[in-house]
Each structure stands twice: as structure tokens, then as C-alpha cells.
């Protein structure tokens, strides 16, 4: 079997956000968060803010084509969901947006999108949390304080652990198990989200896979975005969640993780795909929420067919003893970002796992920053 670790290392470096992307993220989110913390129009209901999304879970890939980098900011408020409707709550943000981002913001069902030259920021508002959550989410607290650069850089897992529940004070211990309420303008109701549970789950899963899980996610996201233009869904976090459900623990390489994940998707959800139905995937920390609720059955069936074809090709690439041939097969699956094979390439070492060891509180990513 050919796992081609050095080629996968190069591939992962090719698809991660560039240094310029990371600087754009940092500048965009830090500016917005500073404005949130100091704007008079929202002071009365501001509690805290923090980053969520693929950059906080180390699963982001670089933008392609005309895409822009995107960052998600959770804006925690003191608004009472029993007294304020989702529409009313979101509209309280509009004077702030009009003052600081005139002509750049648009309404979405659950967030405001701020469209800038090189990035897009989703501002997600939440209703009033518990007192424990307020304490943990204060602007200078552990959850609110971890920045994009620290989440993407090496040697930061002690702060990651503190921020996401692996080392907690009394307030944060209670907060870790508390979901947040976010508005759904379209449905006119408050919905639940639990970004901290999702990030903590990712940390633990990555540890169980010897640091390979987040790289498996990035590889399959890249396959989805560059090789499978249709159907439109699943993509983004629902796709990441599906990979999390299907990627086995205790894998030895990214190559093995990709093969097993595609094969599990094909086998586990064959009945749903055959019936043009959609599987139910409970959210992390919120089993009553279905991550796939908005995905059409026809779309899932089409995606399942593509995943089955990918499983066959990935298995062929993985079993191929000739490393040059294996490389060509992996390139057929993952696209031109998969590097050329050289005579110096071997199966000995080279692949950089993303290890977030909560027991030692040390991050081992060798020379590679994780995204």
C-alpha cells in the first residue's frame, strides 16, 4: 500500500489558506470585534464575541476562483428571546452595521454578511446566555480572547484547550455544556447552536486519529469544491460533520482516512440514497438538531453517487504498490494541487499530522501551520 506521506504533506500545504489569507482574516475579524466592543449603539446589550467556523476547528481550505475568505463571528447579546423576536433582535444590529459597514452588509436568514474586498464576515447574533456563559465570554476571557492567528499557528494548544473546555474554571465548566440561541429570520423563531461542543468534539476526534482527522476533512472538502461542482449541497460544515461521522479512529495516515471515510459514506447511507432520502445527523451537543435538515434528498443521492465513485478511486490509489501510479490516481481524485511524484519521495515519514494533545498541552504540527 502507498500512503505517500510526503506528497500528502505538500498537497495539504497547497490547499491550506495562505499567509495573506490569514492576515486578511485577522485584520477583518479584529476590526469588527473591536468595533463591537466599543460602539455606543450596542453597548446596552453587548456581552461578548468569539470566532467560530472552520478556522476555529482547523478545517479551512483556501479560497479558489472568485471566492473570498470567510470568517464567522458570534456576537453574544443580553437580549431576552422571550421578549424580542428574531427579526427585532437582528435589526438592533443594523445601526451599527450602517455606521461602520455602509454598503457592505446584507441580511441572511441567521446572520449578517459583511462583504469586504478580500473577505466575507458572517456576524451571528445570539440571545442572552446564562451568567456562567457571560463570565466565560467576557471580552478578555478565554473564549473571547483566542484569535485567528493563534488558532491557525503552531504551539498554541494550551490556549486552545483553555478556550474550548479542556481546562476550565468554575464558570466555564458550566458554560461548556450550554448551547446558544440564534435567530432564524425566515422561520421567525430562535434556534439552538453549540459551537463550543463542536470545537471540543473536533479536538478529541483529532486526538483519536493521531492528528490526521482535520487533514482528512480538508482533503475531502477540497475534493468536493474542485472535483464535484454539483449538487450544491452538502458542503461546508454539513460536509465536515459527515466526514466526522464516517472517518474511523486510529487511522495511520491521511490516505487511509480518505479511503475509509468515502467507503463508510457509501456503505452507511446506501439505503437513504437509494430512496432519494436524506440521513439524519445530530449536531454535536444538540442531538435534537439535524445538521442535514436543509439538504434535499435528490442532492444527497447525487452526492452519495459521487462519494461512491471516489471511494473506488481512493481504494485503488491506496492499494497501488507503484508509488508513481498511486500518485496519478490520487491526483485524479484530488485534482492538480496534488504534487508530482519524484524519485526521492517515499513512504517513510514526511506527513504532518495536526496533533492537539490535551494531556500534554503541546501542539505538534512540525513545520506546517494548520488551518
KAMOHU-V591972 format. One record per pair of residues at least 6 apart in sequence whose ideal C-beta (glycine too) atoms are under 7 Angstrom apart, sorted by sequence separation. I is the first residue (numbers start at 1). J is the second residue. D is the distance in whole Angstrom. If there is no record, write none. Layout:
# KAMOHU-V591972
i=I j=J d=D
i=I j=J d=D
This chain:
# KAMOHU-V591972
i=36 j=42 d=7
i=54 j=60 d=4
i=63 j=69 d=5
i=114 j=120 d=7
i=136 j=142 d=7
i=137 j=143 d=5
i=138 j=144 d=6
i=150 j=156 d=5
i=161 j=167 d=5
i=251 j=257 d=4
i=272 j=278 d=6
i=283 j=289 d=4
i=320 j=326 d=4
i=105 j=112 d=5
i=106 j=113 d=5
i=113 j=120 d=6
i=114 j=121 d=4
i=136 j=143 d=5
i=137 j=144 d=5
i=165 j=172 d=7
i=183 j=190 d=6
i=184 j=191 d=5
i=206 j=213 d=4
i=272 j=279 d=5
i=282 j=289 d=7
i=331 j=338 d=4
i=356 j=363 d=6
i=97 j=105 d=4
i=105 j=113 d=7
i=168 j=176 d=6
i=205 j=213 d=5
i=206 j=214 d=5
i=234 j=242 d=6
i=282 j=290 d=7
i=283 j=291 d=5
i=330 j=338 d=5
i=355 j=363 d=7
i=105 j=114 d=5
i=113 j=122 d=6
i=114 j=123 d=6
i=150 j=159 d=6
i=151 j=160 d=7
i=181 j=190 d=4
i=182 j=191 d=6
i=251 j=260 d=7
i=281 j=290 d=6
i=317 j=326 d=5
i=320 j=329 d=6
i=355 j=364 d=4
i=36 j=46 d=6
i=79 j=89 d=5
i=104 j=114 d=5
i=247 j=257 d=5
i=269 j=279 d=5
i=280 j=290 d=5
i=281 j=291 d=4
i=104 j=115 d=5
i=111 j=122 d=4
i=112 j=123 d=5
i=165 j=176 d=4
i=181 j=192 d=6
i=182 j=193 d=5
i=224 j=235 d=6
i=281 j=292 d=5
i=354 j=365 d=5
i=104 j=116 d=6
i=111 j=123 d=6
i=248 j=260 d=5
i=280 j=292 d=7
i=317 j=329 d=4
i=36 j=49 d=5
i=101 j=114 d=5
i=111 j=124 d=5
i=146 j=159 d=6
i=179 j=192 d=5
i=180 j=193 d=5
i=247 j=260 d=7
i=279 j=292 d=6
i=316 j=329 d=6
i=317 j=330 d=5
i=352 j=365 d=6
i=110 j=124 d=7
i=146 j=160 d=7
i=179 j=193 d=6
i=247 j=261 d=5
i=278 j=292 d=5
i=327 j=341 d=4
i=352 j=366 d=5
i=97 j=112 d=6
i=179 j=194 d=4
i=224 j=239 d=6
i=246 j=261 d=5
i=33 j=49 d=5
i=55 j=71 d=6
i=313 j=329 d=6
i=317 j=333 d=6
i=352 j=368 d=4
i=354 j=370 d=4
i=146 j=163 d=4
i=278 j=295 d=5
i=324 j=341 d=5
i=53 j=71 d=7
i=221 j=239 d=6
i=243 j=261 d=6
i=246 j=264 d=4
i=323 j=341 d=6
i=53 j=72 d=4
i=93 j=112 d=6
i=221 j=240 d=7
i=246 j=265 d=5
i=278 j=297 d=5
i=313 j=332 d=6
i=314 j=333 d=6
i=51 j=71 d=7
i=52 j=72 d=5
i=142 j=162 d=5
i=143 j=163 d=5
i=176 j=196 d=6
i=277 j=297 d=5
i=313 j=333 d=5
i=51 j=72 d=7
i=142 j=163 d=5
i=276 j=297 d=4
i=29 j=51 d=6
i=51 j=73 d=6
i=52 j=74 d=5
i=246 j=268 d=7
i=276 j=298 d=5
i=278 j=300 d=5
i=323 j=345 d=7
i=217 j=240 d=5
i=220 j=243 d=5
i=242 j=265 d=7
i=310 j=333 d=6
i=49 j=73 d=6
i=50 j=74 d=5
i=49 j=74 d=6
i=276 j=301 d=5
i=49 j=75 d=5
i=217 j=243 d=5
i=49 j=76 d=6
i=216 j=243 d=6
i=273 j=300 d=6
i=48 j=76 d=5
i=272 j=300 d=7
i=273 j=301 d=5
i=47 j=76 d=4
i=25 j=55 d=6
i=47 j=77 d=6
i=93 j=123 d=7
i=142 j=172 d=7
i=46 j=77 d=7
i=47 j=78 d=5
i=165 j=196 d=6
i=216 j=247 d=5
i=273 j=304 d=4
i=45 j=77 d=5
i=93 j=125 d=6
i=164 j=196 d=6
i=45 j=78 d=5
i=45 j=79 d=5
i=213 j=247 d=6
i=90 j=125 d=6
i=136 j=171 d=5
i=164 j=199 d=5
i=165 j=200 d=5
i=219 j=254 d=6
i=269 j=304 d=6
i=89 j=125 d=6
i=135 j=171 d=4
i=136 j=172 d=4
i=164 j=200 d=5
i=245 j=281 d=6
i=166 j=203 d=7
i=89 j=127 d=7
i=209 j=247 d=7
i=216 j=254 d=6
i=220 j=258 d=7
i=266 j=304 d=7
i=36 j=75 d=6
i=132 j=171 d=5
i=136 j=175 d=4
i=164 j=203 d=6
i=205 j=244 d=6
i=212 j=251 d=5
i=215 j=254 d=5
i=219 j=258 d=6
i=242 j=281 d=7
i=265 j=304 d=7
i=33 j=73 d=7
i=209 j=249 d=6
i=241 j=281 d=6
i=21 j=62 d=6
i=32 j=73 d=6
i=208 j=249 d=4
i=209 j=250 d=7
i=210 j=251 d=7
i=212 j=253 d=7
i=216 j=257 d=4
i=220 j=261 d=6
i=266 j=307 d=6
i=21 j=63 d=7
i=29 j=71 d=5
i=132 j=174 d=4
i=133 j=175 d=4
i=208 j=250 d=7
i=209 j=251 d=5
i=212 j=254 d=5
i=216 j=258 d=6
i=265 j=307 d=5
i=266 j=308 d=4
i=17 j=60 d=6
i=28 j=71 d=6
i=132 j=175 d=5
i=18 j=62 d=6
i=25 j=69 d=6
i=29 j=73 d=6
i=213 j=257 d=7
i=16 j=61 d=7
i=17 j=62 d=5
i=24 j=69 d=6
i=133 j=178 d=5
i=212 j=257 d=5
i=216 j=261 d=6
i=262 j=307 d=5
i=266 j=311 d=5
i=15 j=61 d=5
i=16 j=62 d=6
i=25 j=71 d=5
i=81 j=127 d=4
i=15 j=62 d=6
i=45 j=92 d=7
i=80 j=127 d=7
i=21 j=69 d=5
i=71 j=119 d=6
i=73 j=121 d=6
i=75 j=123 d=6
i=77 j=125 d=6
i=79 j=127 d=5
i=80 j=128 d=6
i=130 j=178 d=6
i=209 j=257 d=7
i=262 j=310 d=5
i=263 j=311 d=5
i=69 j=118 d=6
i=70 j=119 d=7
i=75 j=124 d=7
i=77 j=126 d=6
i=79 j=128 d=6
i=129 j=178 d=6
i=262 j=311 d=4
i=68 j=118 d=6
i=69 j=119 d=5
i=70 j=120 d=4
i=71 j=121 d=5
i=72 j=122 d=5
i=73 j=123 d=5
i=74 j=124 d=5
i=75 j=125 d=5
i=76 j=126 d=5
i=77 j=127 d=7
i=78 j=128 d=5
i=241 j=291 d=5
i=68 j=119 d=6
i=73 j=124 d=7
i=75 j=126 d=7
i=77 j=128 d=7
i=129 j=180 d=6
i=17 j=69 d=7
i=68 j=120 d=5
i=70 j=122 d=7
i=72 j=124 d=6
i=74 j=126 d=6
i=262 j=314 d=5
i=263 j=315 d=7
i=76 j=129 d=6
i=238 j=291 d=5
i=41 j=95 d=5
i=42 j=96 d=5
i=126 j=180 d=4
i=127 j=181 d=4
i=238 j=292 d=6
i=41 j=96 d=5
i=126 j=181 d=6
i=259 j=314 d=4
i=126 j=182 d=5
i=258 j=314 d=5
i=259 j=315 d=5
i=39 j=96 d=5
i=125 j=182 d=7
i=238 j=295 d=6
i=124 j=182 d=6
i=125 j=183 d=6
i=234 j=292 d=7
i=259 j=318 d=5
i=76 j=137 d=5
i=234 j=295 d=5
i=233 j=295 d=5
i=256 j=318 d=7
i=127 j=190 d=6
i=255 j=318 d=5
i=35 j=100 d=5
i=233 j=299 d=5
i=232 j=299 d=7
i=231 j=299 d=4
i=234 j=303 d=6
i=231 j=302 d=5
i=110 j=182 d=6
i=230 j=302 d=7
i=231 j=303 d=6
i=110 j=183 d=7
i=110 j=184 d=6
i=109 j=184 d=6
i=109 j=185 d=5
i=109 j=186 d=4
i=107 j=185 d=7
i=228 j=306 d=5
i=201 j=284 d=4
i=198 j=284 d=4
i=47 j=134 d=5
i=50 j=137 d=7
i=197 j=284 d=5
i=223 j=310 d=7
i=28 j=116 d=6
i=197 j=285 d=3
i=32 j=121 d=6
i=48 j=137 d=3
i=194 j=283 d=7
i=47 j=137 d=6
i=48 j=138 d=6
i=194 j=284 d=6
i=28 j=119 d=4
i=48 j=139 d=6
i=194 j=285 d=4
i=29 j=121 d=7
i=194 j=286 d=5
i=28 j=121 d=6
i=50 j=143 d=5
i=55 j=148 d=6
i=58 j=151 d=7
i=90 j=183 d=5
i=24 j=118 d=5
i=25 j=119 d=6
i=50 j=144 d=5
i=89 j=183 d=5
i=192 j=286 d=5
i=24 j=119 d=5
i=49 j=144 d=6
i=56 j=151 d=6
i=90 j=185 d=6
i=48 j=144 d=5
i=55 j=151 d=6
i=51 j=148 d=6
i=55 j=152 d=7
i=86 j=183 d=3
i=192 j=289 d=6
i=254 j=351 d=6
i=86 j=184 d=6
i=87 j=185 d=6
i=253 j=351 d=6
i=86 j=185 d=6
i=81 j=181 d=5
i=87 j=188 d=7
i=37 j=139 d=5
i=86 j=188 d=6
i=85 j=188 d=7
i=86 j=189 d=6
i=86 j=190 d=6
i=179 j=285 d=6
i=179 j=286 d=6
i=227 j=335 d=6
i=81 j=190 d=5
i=226 j=335 d=5
i=223 j=333 d=6
i=223 j=334 d=6
i=222 j=334 d=6
i=219 j=334 d=6
i=222 j=337 d=7
i=29 j=148 d=6
i=26 j=147 d=7
i=74 j=195 d=7
i=26 j=148 d=5
i=25 j=148 d=5
i=26 j=149 d=5
i=22 j=148 d=7
i=22 j=149 d=7
i=22 j=152 d=6
i=215 j=353 d=7
i=215 j=354 d=6
i=214 j=354 d=5
i=57 j=198 d=7
i=212 j=353 d=5
i=57 j=199 d=6
i=211 j=353 d=3
i=52 j=195 d=4
i=56 j=199 d=6
i=210 j=353 d=6
i=211 j=354 d=5
i=211 j=355 d=4
i=57 j=202 d=5
i=206 j=354 d=6
i=207 j=356 d=6
i=206 j=356 d=6
i=207 j=357 d=7
i=207 j=358 d=7
i=203 j=356 d=5
i=59 j=214 d=5
i=203 j=358 d=7
i=58 j=214 d=5
i=214 j=370 d=7
i=61 j=218 d=5
i=59 j=217 d=4
i=59 j=218 d=6
i=61 j=221 d=5
i=61 j=222 d=5
i=64 j=225 d=6
i=64 j=226 d=7
i=59 j=240 d=6
i=166 j=358 d=4
i=160 j=356 d=6
i=161 j=358 d=5
i=157 j=356 d=5
i=157 j=357 d=7
i=161 j=361 d=6
i=12 j=215 d=6
i=15 j=218 d=6
i=158 j=361 d=4
i=157 j=361 d=6
i=157 j=362 d=6
i=12 j=218 d=6
i=157 j=363 d=4
i=15 j=222 d=5
i=156 j=363 d=6
i=155 j=363 d=5
i=154 j=363 d=6
i=154 j=365 d=5
i=154 j=369 d=6
i=153 j=369 d=6
i=152 j=369 d=6
i=152 j=370 d=7
i=152 j=371 d=6
i=8 j=254 d=5
i=8 j=255 d=6
i=5 j=253 d=6
i=3 j=253 d=4
i=4 j=255 d=6
i=3 j=255 d=4
i=3 j=256 d=7
i=58 j=354 d=6
i=60 j=371 d=5
i=58 j=370 d=5
i=58 j=371 d=6
i=1 j=318 d=6
i=1 j=319 d=6
i=2 j=320 d=6
i=2 j=321 d=6
i=4 j=323 d=6
i=7 j=327 d=6
i=2 j=323 d=5
i=4 j=326 d=6
i=15 j=337 d=5
i=4 j=327 d=6
i=11 j=334 d=7
i=14 j=337 d=4
i=2 j=326 d=4
i=4 j=330 d=7
i=11 j=337 d=6
i=11 j=338 d=5
i=11 j=339 d=6
i=10 j=339 d=4
i=7 j=338 d=7
i=7 j=339 d=5
i=7 j=341 d=7
i=7 j=345 d=6
i=6 j=345 d=5
i=6 j=346 d=7
i=4 j=345 d=7
i=9 j=350 d=5
i=5 j=347 d=6
i=9 j=351 d=5
i=4 j=347 d=7
i=8 j=351 d=5
i=9 j=352 d=5
i=3 j=347 d=6
i=5 j=349 d=6
i=6 j=350 d=3
i=2 j=347 d=6
i=5 j=350 d=4
i=6 j=351 d=7
i=5 j=351 d=3
i=17 j=371 d=5
i=13 j=368 d=6
i=16 j=371 d=4
